[in-house]
Amino acid sequence: MTTLAGLQYDGYYLRRFSLGEHSATHINGPISFHSNGISIDEYSAQSLVVPAVVIDICKQAAANPDYLLTVADILAWEAEFGTISAENVLLLYTGSQTKWLDKNGFLNQDAGRNMQIPGFGNDATQFLTTERQIAQVGIDTDGVDSGQDNNLTTNRLVLAKQPIVLENLTNLEQLPPQGTTISFPSWSLVFSGCGVVLVLPLR
């Protein structure tokens, strides 16, 4: 918080705060990682109403905080619920949302300040974007990439194809494995003067 005005000199008290656009529940658009990528405000309204599937890896993540979604996980889900179709957003439920109020637990940083959090494995991301051609991905952690992946591979692979990445999601345990529709326009999108899009936290 930065004080902009004080009672003694200005007659009123005013403070300012700033928030990174990759904070709380938010959307990553292609422009976040690719210089020729589009920004969120360039998406059509129709493209922001999409069906969603949820893959639950809570047990794996509880046993291994660095667990990465595998192609085997996806195929096991499909064996039970059917092939993931191209228009879907795949939401990865890791159980991390329950740690939101515990900064140390949620970010789970090691001695080198690298986050130990689950995410999408590179092979799984390649499979989803090429073999299944999914519309978007989302997760309940701080990011879709493993905390150990400093190259942010999943973000780069997914956003190269002009979809959307959703991070810091919550209430994923309330969604069925399939049959949910996500409507992005219902989220509060705030456009700043420079065209940056912020998504107000849903928590």
DOBA-117884 format. One record per atom (N, C-alpha, C, O): residue in three letters; x, y, z. Coordinates in steps of 0.2 Angstrom, whole numbers, padded with zeros to 4 digits, always signed. Layout:
# DOBA-117884
ALAXYZ...
# end
This chain:
# DOBA-117884
MET+0004-0006+0000MET+0000+0000+0000MET+0004+0006+0000MET+0009+0007+0004THR+0003+0011-0004THR+0007+0017-0005THR+0002+0023-0003THR-0004+0024-0006THR+0004+0027+0002THR+0000+0033+0004THR+0001+0038-0001THR+0006+0041-0003LEU-0005+0041-0004LEU-0005+0046-0009LEU-0007+0053-0006LEU-0005+0058-0008ALA-0011+0053-0001ALA-0013+0059+0002ALA-0014+0057+0010ALA-0017+0052+0012GLY-0013+0062+0014GLY-0014+0062+0021GLY-0018+0067+0024GLY-0019+0073+0021LEU-0021+0066+0030LEU-0026+0071+0033LEU-0023+0077+0034LEU-0026+0082+0033GLN-0017+0077+0037GLN-0013+0083+0040GLN-0012+0088+0034GLN-0013+0094+0035TYR-0010+0086+0028TYR-0008+0090+0023TYR-0013+0091+0017TYR-0014+0096+0014ASP-0017+0086+0016ASP-0022+0086+0010ASP-0029+0086+0012ASP-0033+0087+0008GLY-0030+0085+0019GLY-0037+0085+0021GLY-0041+0079+0020GLY-0047+0078+0022TYR-0038+0074+0017TYR-0041+0067+0016TYR-0036+0062+0016TYR-0030+0063+0015TYR-0038+0056+0017TYR-0033+0050+0017TYR-0034+0046+0011TYR-0040+0043+0010LEU-0029+0044+0007LEU-0030+0040+0001LEU-0023+0036+0001LEU-0018+0038+0001ARG-0025+0029-0001ARG-0019+0025-0002ARG-0020+0021-0009ARG-0026+0021-0011ARG-0015+0019-0012ARG-0015+0015-0018ARG-0012+0008-0017ARG-0007+0008-0014PHE-0015+0004-0021PHE-0012-0003-0021PHE-0012-0005-0028PHE-0016-0003-0032SER-0007-0010-0030SER-0006-0012-0037SER-0006-0020-0036SER-0005-0023-0031LEU-0009-0023-0041LEU-0009-0030-0041LEU-0007-0033-0048LEU-0009-0030-0053GLY-0003-0038-0048GLY-0001-0041-0054GLY-0006-0044-0058GLY-0011-0047-0055GLU-0007-0044-0065GLU-0012-0047-0068GLU-0012-0054-0068GLU-0017-0057-0070HIS-0007-0057-0066HIS-0007-0065-0065HIS-0008-0066-0058HIS-0004-0071-0055SER-0012-0063-0054SER-0014-0064-0047SER-0021-0067-0046SER-0025-0066-0050ALA-0022-0071-0041ALA-0028-0074-0040ALA-0031-0078-0046ALA-0027-0080-0050THR-0037-0079-0046THR-0040-0082-0052THR-0040-0078-0058THR-0042-0072-0058HIS-0037-0080-0063HIS-0036-0076-0069HIS-0035-0080-0075HIS-0034-0086-0075ILE-0035-0076-0081ILE-0034-0079-0088ILE-0027-0077-0091ILE-0026-0071-0090ASN-0024-0082-0094ASN-0018-0080-0098ASN-0020-0080-0105ASN-0023-0085-0107GLY-0019-0075-0109GLY-0020-0075-0116GLY-0013-0076-0120GLY-0008-0075-0116PRO-0014-0077-0126PRO-0008-0078-0130PRO-0003-0073-0130PRO+0003-0074-0130ILE-0005-0067-0129ILE+0000-0061-0129ILE+0004-0061-0122ILE+0009-0058-0122SER+0002-0065-0117SER+0006-0066-0111SER+0013-0069-0113SER+0018-0068-0109PHE+0013-0073-0118PHE+0019-0077-0120PHE+0022-0077-0127PHE+0027-0079-0128HIS+0018-0074-0131HIS+0020-0073-0138HIS+0018-0066-0141HIS+0013-0064-0140SER+0024-0063-0144SER+0023-0056-0146SER+0018-0055-0151SER+0015-0050-0152ASN+0016-0060-0155ASN+0011-0060-0160ASN+0004-0062-0158ASN+0000-0063-0162GLY+0004-0064-0152GLY-0002-0067-0149GLY-0008-0062-0148GLY-0006-0056-0147ILE-0014-0064-0147ILE-0019-0059-0146ILE-0021-0059-0139ILE-0018-0063-0135SER-0024-0053-0137SER-0026-0052-0130SER-0033-0054-0129SER-0037-0056-0134ILE-0035-0055-0123ILE-0042-0058-0121ILE-0047-0054-0124ILE-0052-0057-0126ASP-0047-0047-0125ASP-0052-0043-0127ASP-0053-0044-0135ASP-0058-0042-0137GLU-0049-0048-0138GLU-0050-0050-0145GLU-0053-0056-0146GLU-0055-0058-0152TYR-0055-0060-0141TYR-0059-0066-0142TYR-0066-0064-0143TYR-0069-0060-0140SER-0069-0068-0147SER-0077-0067-0148SER-0080-0070-0142SER-0078-0074-0139ALA-0086-0067-0141ALA-0090-0070-0135ALA-0092-0077-0136ALA-0092-0081-0131GLN-0093-0079-0142GLN-0095-0087-0143GLN-0089-0091-0141GLN-0090-0097-0138SER-0083-0089-0142SER-0077-0093-0140SER-0076-0093-0133SER-0072-0097-0130LEU-0079-0089-0129LEU-0079-0089-0122LEU-0084-0093-0118LEU-0085-0092-0112VAL-0088-0096-0121VAL-0093-0101-0118VAL-0091-0108-0121VAL-0093-0110-0126VAL-0088-0112-0116VAL-0086-0118-0118VAL-0087-0124-0113VAL-0088-0123-0107PRO-0088-0130-0116PRO-0089-0136-0111PRO-0082-0137-0108PRO-0077-0136-0110ALA-0083-0140-0102ALA-0077-0142-0098ALA-0077-0149-0095ALA-0082-0152-0094VAL-0071-0152-0095VAL-0070-0158-0092VAL-0065-0157-0086VAL-0061-0153-0086VAL-0066-0161-0081VAL-0061-0161-0075VAL-0058-0167-0074VAL-0061-0173-0073ILE-0051-0167-0073ILE-0047-0173-0072ILE-0045-0172-0065ILE-0041-0167-0063ASP-0046-0177-0060ASP-0044-0176-0053ASP-0038-0180-0052ASP-0037-0186-0053ILE-0032-0176-0050ILE-0026-0180-0048ILE-0024-0178-0041ILE-0018-0178-0039CYS-0029-0177-0037CYS-0028-0175-0030CYS-0024-0181-0026CYS-0019-0179-0022LYS-0025-0187-0027LYS-0021-0192-0024LYS-0014-0192-0026LYS-0010-0193-0022GLN-0013-0191-0032GLN-0006-0191-0035GLN-0002-0185-0032GLN+0004-0186-0030ALA-0006-0179-0032ALA-0003-0173-0030ALA-0001-0173-0022ALA+0004-0170-0020ALA-0005-0177-0018ALA-0004-0177-0011ALA+0002-0182-0010ALA+0005-0180-0005ALA+0003-0187-0014ALA+0009-0191-0013ALA+0015-0188-0016ALA+0021-0189-0013ASN+0014-0183-0021ASN+0020-0180-0024ASN+0018-0173-0026ASN+0015-0172-0031PRO+0021-0168-0022PRO+0019-0161-0024PRO+0021-0159-0031PRO+0018-0154-0033ASP+0026-0162-0034ASP+0028-0160-0040ASP+0025-0165-0046ASP+0027-0165-0051TYR+0019-0168-0044TYR+0016-0173-0049TYR+0014-0169-0055TYR+0011-0163-0055LEU+0015-0172-0061LEU+0013-0169-0067LEU+0008-0174-0071LEU+0009-0180-0071LEU+0003-0171-0074LEU-0002-0175-0077LEU+0002-0178-0083LEU+0006-0176-0086THR+0000-0185-0084THR+0003-0189-0089THR-0002-0191-0094THR-0008-0190-0093VAL+0000-0193-0100VAL-0004-0196-0105VAL-0008-0202-0103VAL-0014-0203-0104ALA-0005-0206-0098ALA-0008-0211-0095ALA-0014-0209-0091ALA-0020-0212-0091ASP-0014-0204-0087ASP-0019-0201-0083ASP-0025-0199-0088ASP-0031-0200-0086ILE-0023-0196-0094ILE-0029-0194-0098ILE-0032-0200-0101ILE-0038-0200-0102LEU-0028-0205-0103LEU-0031-0211-0106LEU-0036-0215-0101LEU-0041-0217-0103ALA-0033-0215-0095ALA-0037-0218-0090ALA-0044-0214-0089ALA-0049-0218-0088TRP-0044-0208-0089TRP-0050-0204-0088TRP-0054-0205-0094TRP-0061-0206-0093GLU-0052-0205-0100GLU-0056-0206-0106GLU-0059-0213-0106GLU-0064-0214-0109ALA-0055-0218-0104ALA-0058-0225-0103ALA-0064-0225-0099ALA-0069-0230-0100GLU-0065-0221-0094GLU-0071-0221-0090GLU-0076-0216-0093GLU-0082-0217-0092PHE-0074-0210-0096PHE-0079-0205-0097PHE-0079-0203-0105PHE-0084-0200-0107GLY-0075-0206-0109GLY-0075-0205-0116GLY-0070-0200-0118GLY-0067-0196-0114THR-0069-0200-0125THR-0063-0196-0128THR-0065-0189-0127THR-0070-0186-0128ILE-0060-0185-0125ILE-0060-0178-0124ILE-0061-0174-0131ILE-0057-0175-0135SER-0066-0171-0132SER-0067-0168-0139SER-0064-0161-0139SER-0062-0158-0134ALA-0063-0159-0145ALA-0058-0153-0147ALA-0061-0146-0143ALA-0057-0142-0142GLU-0067-0146-0143GLU-0070-0139-0140GLU-0069-0138-0133GLU-0071-0133-0130ASN-0067-0143-0129ASN-0067-0143-0122ASN-0061-0139-0119ASN-0056-0139-0122VAL-0063-0137-0113VAL-0057-0134-0108VAL-0056-0140-0103VAL-0061-0142-0100LEU-0050-0142-0102LEU-0048-0147-0098LEU-0046-0143-0091LEU-0041-0140-0091LEU-0049-0145-0086LEU-0048-0142-0079LEU-0044-0147-0075LEU-0047-0153-0074LEU-0039-0146-0072LEU-0035-0151-0068LEU-0036-0149-0061LEU-0034-0144-0058TYR-0039-0154-0057TYR-0041-0153-0050TYR-0035-0156-0046TYR-0034-0163-0046THR-0031-0153-0043THR-0025-0155-0039THR-0026-0155-0031THR-0022-0158-0028GLY-0031-0152-0029GLY-0033-0151-0022GLY-0029-0145-0019GLY-0030-0143-0013SER-0025-0141-0023SER-0021-0136-0020SER-0026-0130-0018SER-0024-0126-0014GLN-0032-0129-0021GLN-0036-0124-0019GLN-0038-0124-0012GLN-0040-0119-0009THR-0037-0130-0008THR-0039-0130-0001THR-0033-0126+0003THR-0034-0125+0009LYS-0027-0125+0000LYS-0022-0122+0003LYS-0021-0114+0002LYS-0017-0111+0004TRP-0027-0112-0001TRP-0026-0104-0003TRP-0025-0100+0002TRP-0021-0095+0001LEU-0027-0101+0008LEU-0026-0096+0014LEU-0020-0097+0017LEU-0018-0093+0022ASP-0016-0102+0015ASP-0009-0104+0018ASP-0004-0102+0013ASP-0003-0107+0008LYS-0001-0096+0013LYS+0004-0095+0007LYS+0009-0100+0007LYS+0011-0102+0001ASN+0012-0102+0012ASN+0018-0106+0012ASN+0015-0113+0009ASN+0019-0116+0005GLY+0010-0115+0011GLY+0007-0122+0009GLY+0005-0121+0001GLY+0006-0126-0002PHE+0002-0116-0001PHE+0000-0115-0007PHE+0005-0115-0012PHE+0005-0118-0018LEU+0010-0111-0011LEU+0016-0110-0016LEU+0021-0115-0015LEU+0025-0117-0019ASN+0022-0118-0008ASN+0026-0124-0007ASN+0033-0123-0010ASN+0035-0127-0014GLN+0036-0118-0008GLN+0043-0116-0011GLN+0048-0120-0007GLN+0048-0121-0001ASP+0053-0123-0011ASP+0059-0126-0008ASP+0064-0121-0006ASP+0063-0115-0006ALA+0070-0123-0004ALA+0075-0119-0002ALA+0078-0114-0007ALA+0080-0109-0005GLY+0077-0116-0013GLY+0079-0112-0019GLY+0073-0107-0021GLY+0074-0104-0026ARG+0068-0107-0017ARG+0062-0103-0019ARG+0058-0105-0025ARG+0054-0102-0028ASN+0059-0112-0027ASN+0056-0114-0033ASN+0049-0118-0030ASN+0050-0121-0025MET+0044-0116-0033MET+0037-0119-0031MET+0037-0127-0032MET+0039-0129-0038GLN+0035-0130-0027GLN+0034-0138-0028GLN+0026-0139-0029GLN+0023-0140-0024ILE+0024-0138-0035ILE+0016-0138-0036ILE+0015-0143-0042ILE+0019-0143-0046PRO+0010-0146-0042PRO+0008-0151-0048PRO+0006-0146-0054PRO+0005-0141-0053GLY+0006-0150-0060GLY+0004-0146-0066GLY+0003-0151-0071GLY+0003-0157-0071PHE+0004-0148-0077PHE+0003-0152-0084PHE+0010-0154-0086PHE+0014-0150-0087GLY+0011-0161-0087GLY+0017-0163-0090GLY+0018-0161-0097GLY+0013-0160-0101ASN+0024-0161-0100ASN+0025-0159-0107ASN+0022-0163-0112ASN+0019-0161-0116ASP+0023-0170-0110ASP+0020-0175-0115ASP+0012-0175-0115ASP+0009-0175-0120ALA+0009-0174-0109ALA+0002-0173-0108ALA+0000-0167-0112ALA-0006-0167-0116THR+0003-0161-0111THR+0001-0155-0115THR+0002-0156-0122THR-0003-0154-0126GLN+0007-0159-0125GLN+0008-0160-0132GLN+0002-0165-0134GLN-0001-0163-0140PHE+0000-0170-0131PHE-0005-0174-0132PHE-0012-0170-0133PHE-0016-0171-0137LEU-0013-0166-0128LEU-0019-0163-0128LEU-0020-0158-0133LEU-0026-0157-0136THR-0015-0154-0135THR-0015-0149-0140THR-0015-0152-0147THR-0018-0149-0152THR-0012-0158-0148THR-0011-0160-0155THR-0016-0166-0156THR-0020-0166-0161GLU-0016-0171-0152GLU-0021-0176-0153GLU-0028-0175-0151GLU-0033-0177-0154ARG-0029-0171-0146ARG-0036-0169-0144ARG-0038-0162-0146ARG-0044-0160-0146GLN-0033-0158-0147GLN-0035-0151-0149GLN-0040-0147-0145GLN-0044-0144-0147ILE-0038-0148-0138ILE-0043-0145-0133ILE-0043-0137-0134ILE-0038-0134-0137ALA-0048-0134-0132ALA-0049-0127-0132ALA-0044-0123-0127ALA-0041-0118-0129GLN-0044-0125-0121GLN-0041-0122-0116GLN-0039-0127-0110GLN-0041-0132-0110VAL-0035-0124-0106VAL-0033-0128-0100VAL-0034-0124-0094VAL-0033-0118-0094GLY-0035-0127-0088GLY-0036-0123-0082GLY-0033-0127-0076GLY-0033-0134-0076ILE-0032-0124-0070ILE-0029-0128-0064ILE-0031-0124-0058ILE-0032-0118-0058ASP-0030-0127-0052ASP-0032-0124-0046ASP-0025-0122-0042ASP-0026-0120-0036THR-0020-0122-0045THR-0013-0120-0043THR-0011-0113-0045THR-0015-0110-0048ASP-0005-0111-0043ASP-0003-0104-0045ASP-0002-0104-0053ASP-0001-0099-0055GLY-0001-0110-0056GLY+0000-0110-0063GLY+0000-0117-0066GLY+0001-0122-0062VAL-0001-0117-0073VAL-0002-0124-0076VAL+0004-0128-0076VAL+0004-0134-0077ASP+0010-0124-0076ASP+0016-0127-0076ASP+0019-0129-0069ASP+0017-0126-0064SER+0023-0135-0069SER+0026-0137-0063SER+0030-0131-0060SER+0033-0127-0064GLY+0031-0131-0054GLY+0035-0126-0051GLY+0042-0126-0053GLY+0046-0122-0052GLN+0044-0132-0055GLN+0051-0134-0057GLN+0052-0132-0064GLN+0058-0132-0066ASP+0047-0130-0068ASP+0048-0128-0075ASP+0049-0121-0076ASP+0044-0117-0077ASN+0055-0118-0076ASN+0056-0111-0077ASN+0055-0109-0084ASN+0054-0103-0085ASN+0054-0113-0089ASN+0052-0111-0096ASN+0045-0110-0097ASN+0043-0108-0102LEU+0041-0112-0092LEU+0033-0111-0093LEU+0031-0115-0099LEU+0027-0112-0103THR+0033-0121-0100THR+0032-0125-0106THR+0024-0125-0108THR+0022-0124-0114THR+0020-0127-0103THR+0013-0128-0104THR+0010-0122-0107THR+0006-0122-0112ASN+0011-0116-0103ASN+0009-0110-0106ASN+0011-0108-0113ASN+0006-0106-0117ARG+0017-0109-0114ARG+0019-0108-0121ARG+0016-0112-0126ARG+0014-0110-0132LEU+0016-0119-0125LEU+0013-0124-0130LEU+0005-0122-0131LEU+0003-0122-0137VAL+0002-0121-0126VAL-0006-0120-0126VAL-0007-0114-0130VAL-0011-0113-0134LEU-0004-0108-0127LEU-0005-0102-0130LEU-0003-0100-0137LEU-0005-0095-0140ALA+0002-0105-0139ALA+0004-0104-0146ALA-0002-0105-0151ALA-0002-0103-0157LYS-0007-0109-0149LYS-0013-0111-0153LYS-0019-0106-0152LYS-0024-0108-0154GLN-0018-0101-0148GLN-0023-0096-0147GLN-0028-0098-0143GLN-0034-0095-0143PRO-0028-0103-0138PRO-0033-0104-0133PRO-0032-0099-0127PRO-0029-0094-0128ILE-0034-0102-0121ILE-0034-0098-0115ILE-0031-0103-0110ILE-0032-0109-0110VAL-0027-0100-0105VAL-0025-0103-0099VAL-0028-0100-0093VAL-0028-0094-0092LEU-0031-0104-0089LEU-0034-0102-0082LEU-0030-0105-0076LEU-0028-0110-0076GLU-0029-0100-0072GLU-0025-0102-0066GLU-0028-0099-0059GLU-0032-0095-0059ASN-0026-0103-0054ASN-0029-0101-0047ASN-0037-0102-0047ASN-0040-0098-0044LEU-0039-0107-0050LEU-0046-0109-0050LEU-0048-0111-0043LEU-0044-0113-0039THR-0055-0111-0042THR-0057-0114-0035THR-0064-0117-0036THR-0067-0117-0041ASN-0066-0121-0031ASN-0072-0125-0031ASN-0072-0130-0037ASN-0078-0132-0039LEU-0067-0133-0039LEU-0067-0138-0044LEU-0070-0144-0042LEU-0072-0149-0046GLU-0069-0145-0035GLU-0072-0151-0032GLU-0080-0152-0033GLU-0083-0157-0033GLN-0083-0146-0035GLN-0090-0146-0036GLN-0092-0147-0043GLN-0098-0148-0044LEU-0087-0148-0047LEU-0089-0149-0054LEU-0088-0157-0056LEU-0084-0160-0053PRO-0093-0159-0060PRO-0093-0166-0062PRO-0087-0167-0067PRO-0084-0162-0070PRO-0085-0174-0068PRO-0079-0175-0073PRO-0081-0172-0080PRO-0076-0170-0084GLN-0087-0172-0082GLN-0089-0169-0088GLN-0096-0166-0088GLN-0100-0168-0083GLY-0098-0162-0092GLY-0105-0160-0092GLY-0106-0152-0090GLY-0111-0150-0089THR-0100-0149-0088THR-0100-0142-0086THR-0099-0137-0092THR-0095-0139-0096THR-0102-0132-0092THR-0101-0127-0097THR-0098-0120-0093THR-0101-0118-0088ILE-0093-0118-0096ILE-0090-0112-0093ILE-0091-0106-0097ILE-0091-0106-0103SER-0094-0101-0094SER-0096-0094-0097SER-0091-0089-0095SER-0092-0086-0090PHE-0086-0087-0099PHE-0081-0082-0097PHE-0084-0075-0096PHE-0082-0071-0092PRO-0089-0073-0100PRO-0092-0066-0099PRO-0095-0065-0093PRO-0096-0059-0091SER-0097-0071-0089SER-0100-0070-0082SER-0094-0068-0077SER-0096-0065-0072TRP-0088-0068-0079TRP-0083-0066-0075TRP-0082-0059-0076TRP-0083-0056-0081SER-0080-0055-0070SER-0079-0048-0071SER-0072-0046-0074SER-0067-0047-0071LEU-0073-0044-0080LEU-0067-0042-0084LEU-0066-0035-0084LEU-0071-0031-0085VAL-0060-0033-0082VAL-0059-0025-0081VAL-0053-0024-0086VAL-0048-0026-0085PHE-0055-0019-0090PHE-0050-0017-0095PHE-0047-0010-0093PHE-0050-0005-0092SER-0040-0010-0093SER-0037-0004-0091SER-0035+0000-0097SER-0037-0002-0102GLY-0033+0006-0096GLY-0032+0011-0101GLY-0027+0008-0106GLY-0027+0010-0112CYS-0022+0004-0104CYS-0017+0001-0109CYS-0019-0005-0112CYS-0015-0008-0115GLY-0025-0007-0111GLY-0028-0013-0114GLY-0026-0020-0111GLY-0028-0025-0113VAL-0023-0019-0105VAL-0022-0026-0101VAL-0029-0028-0098VAL-0033-0024-0095VAL-0030-0034-0097VAL-0036-0037-0095VAL-0034-0040-0088VAL-0030-0044-0087LEU-0038-0038-0083LEU-0038-0041-0076LEU-0044-0045-0075LEU-0050-0043-0077VAL-0043-0051-0072VAL-0049-0054-0070VAL-0050-0054-0062VAL-0046-0056-0059LEU-0055-0051-0060LEU-0056-0050-0053LEU-0057-0057-0049LEU-0060-0062-0052PRO-0054-0058-0044PRO-0054-0065-0040PRO-0061-0067-0039PRO-0065-0064-0037LEU-0061-0074-0040LEU-0068-0077-0039LEU-0068-0080-0032LEU-0073-0083-0030ARG-0062-0079-0028ARG-0062-0082-0021ARG-0066-0078-0016ARG-0066-0080-0010
# end
